[in-house]
Amino acid sequence: MLYFLPAPLKGALVVLLILLNTLVFLPFLLLFAILKLVIPVTIIRKGCSLVVNGIAWYWIGYNNTLMNLFHKVEWDIRGVQELSRDHWYFVTCNHQSWSDIPAIQYVLNSKIPLLKFFLKKELIWVPLLGIAWWALDFPFMHRHTKEQIAKRPELKGKDTEATRAACEKFRYTPVTIFNFMEGTRFTPEKHSRQNSPYKNLLKPKAGGTAFVFGAMGEMIHTMLDVTIVYPDGCPGIWDYLCGRVNRIIVDVRTREVPERFLGMDYENNRQLRADFQRWVSELWAEKDERIEALKAGA
């Protein structure tokens, strides 16, 4: 173990090794992504999907091994005993730092299907990354603005229909969709500007989550409500890479999503939209109390 190295040296070595890890795995991922793109045969595309998902899983696993090798973090992980890689999940989490993502990957990578994010459809044109995201079956959102719908009313509801069709591949292949409901990292300035009613959280944005349940409600009906607490203070990503984080608490609550929200028409059903927003607000109030309790018990 390399805990004894100076923190900046550890950070530099971890960044270098992650970069080398990426350079090793990326060509193989792109190779199978291109094969999947140019050979429109279902069985070959499914095989390529399995390979690229495996590559991403090993890439994350290697990065997690680096954390164990260079850093001495005391992990307090709760609520992951019953999770399965054969189940469909929606995951959300409070967002304090860019360290949240590698911490969540550390805790959940081998326990549930690979984390995937809804992306704007325009991002598919990002060089190299766009085809990699496509090969990894990241779902691309089709979203029309209110102005576009006002000009062309026939577009109403087409976004959810298009996304639901794009997600058909997940009907028989378990998937995890991840979304930070706050939409951005918590800072005292943002908290004050929002006049947030929560002590430790920004206001949740219910629309993105509702979009997932509306488009994928037939497949995803289980939410993993993840709460991260850094007892020694919120670190930056460089602090995390340098091993300056001594303890991380990750509390995972498994929740079944109320049936009325699965496949819902969030945009056009005003009463259901208000009901969903109220449900999310209750979850957030409970999460705020949980953060306080975890801090007090730390």
ZIJO-V437643 format. One record per run of one state. SS is the DSSP state (H for helix, E for strand, C for the rest). FROM is the first residue (numbers start at 1). LEN is the number of residues. If there is no record, write none. Layout:
SS_FROM_LEN + SS_FROM_LEN
This chain:
C_1_6 + H_7_32 + C_39_3 + H_42_29 + C_71_3 + E_74_5 + C_79_10 + E_89_5 + C_94_5 + H_99_10 + C_109_6 + E_115_2 + C_117_2 + E_119_2 + H_121_5 + C_126_3 + H_129_7 + C_136_4 + E_140_2 + C_142_4 + H_146_6 + C_152_1 + H_153_3 + C_156_2 + H_158_14 + C_172_4 + E_176_4 + C_180_8 + H_188_7 + C_195_11 + H_206_11 + C_217_5 + E_222_8 + C_230_7 + H_237_6 + C_243_4 + E_247_10 + C_257_2 + H_259_3 + C_262_8 + H_270_28 + C_298_1
